[in-house]
Amino acid sequence: EASMVGVLLTFGYPEAVAAAATIVIRVGTLWYAAALGTAVFLTYKATR
């Protein structure tokens, strides 16, 4: 996360925007994977 914020700061984004964008991206990717994994698991469980 620190490197993502650092890259955004290098591109000229304000510190608050860089931190917020990093948090949004990390939470989004985490929950996308969790939802996809849950859907696959439930589909697999329902077909057995």
N, C-alpha and C positions, 0 to 999 in steps of 0.2 A: 504494500500500500504506500509505503514511503517513497518508493521509486516512481509510482504512478503520479503521486502528488508532485514530486520533483520534476518529472517530465512536463506536467501541465504548467508548473511555475516557470519552467524554462521557456515555454511557448508564450508566456506573458499573461496567463490567467491569474486573477487575484487568489490569494491563499484560501479564502473561504469558499470560493467557487471550486477550486481544485480539490479541496477536502470533501466537499459535498458531492461532487461528481464521482469521486473515488468510492465513497460510501454507497451511493446509489448503484454504481456498476457492480460492486462486490455483492451487495444484497440481492440485486437482480439475478446475477449468475448463480448465486447459491440457491435461491428459491426456485429458479428455473430447473436446475438439476434435481432438486428435491421433489418437485412436482412431477417431473418426467419419470424419475425412479419409482415414485409411488404409483403412477399410472401403469407403468410396465409391470410392477409387482402385482397390483390388483388384477390386471388383465391375465397375467400368468396364473394367478391363484384361481381365478374364475373359470379358466379353461381346464383345470385339472380335476 
